[in-house]
């Protein structure tokens, strides 16, 4: 949720600063299908019909890792665009913690509770997975990269997020500000 909020905030701010959405269409983006393929895999993996299709929790985790790897690779291939190094670094941080934990993002139970997701907390506390999440416990690898932060309820967009999400959000913000808002020409000496 934080990534969507960052993107919408940045788009809105860039627009208020006189930004032009059409500038996004003029970008030369290498292998954009990788991003769409990665995002489509996430939709499949985290939809009820996708889980039925894949069945096995290990296969779900493997497809989740593959989806993140595709998007991170696309960010890396486009690292010359503003903000893409941050986006790639944040995606890599998330990919590392998710891959190290069987394809699921560990989440701190206190963060889930603060965000107001008591029903999710109960599921995770029983040792079950919930969508893309598992509980952060003593067996968690790279727990410092997990979903350890929370936007508490009753604030808007309450939820949990990771350090990688923060880095991706900064990159998304920078990307839209730099691409959409034209810079005035530099004066000639």
Phi, psi and omega in degrees: 000324180296325181293318178295317179297318179297317180296314181294319178298314181294318176301313181297316180295317178298319179296316178297332178276009179091015181292159183236118178299330182296338177296332178296323180290345181266001180290146172260097185254124181282131176050055182296337180299335180295323179293313180296321178296317179297316179292322177297319177299322179293322177298316180297311185296326185253018171260157181296321180289329178292320178294324176295319180295314182280325176072282188293133181297327178292322178293321176301313179297319179296317178294324177299313179298316180299321181295317178293322179297320178298313182291319179295320178296318177298319177297318179297320179293339181248028186299344180283343177284147182303133175084344185290334175294319177293315180301314179298318180296316179295319177296321178295321176300314179294319180299317180299311183291323180291315179296323180290346183237040171072021178091011180234148179273119175292145180226137180285130182299325178296324179293317179299317180295316180299325180283352177086025180254063182301322180294322177291320179301318179297318180297312181294322180297334177280358180088010179270165174270154173227113185050249183262007191247149169229165181285141174277119180217195184294341179273352184292133175265141178056041184302335179292344177263001185281180175286090184247352180256154180221145164262110188287151172287139019261015179298151176297150179060036178300143181172185180243154180204165185250168172302323177298322177298322179296315181295317177300316181299319176298318178295319178297317179301309181299316181304306183293323180294317182287320185282316188279329186260118180289138176271143176294146180297146179285138179293141179277140182290000000 
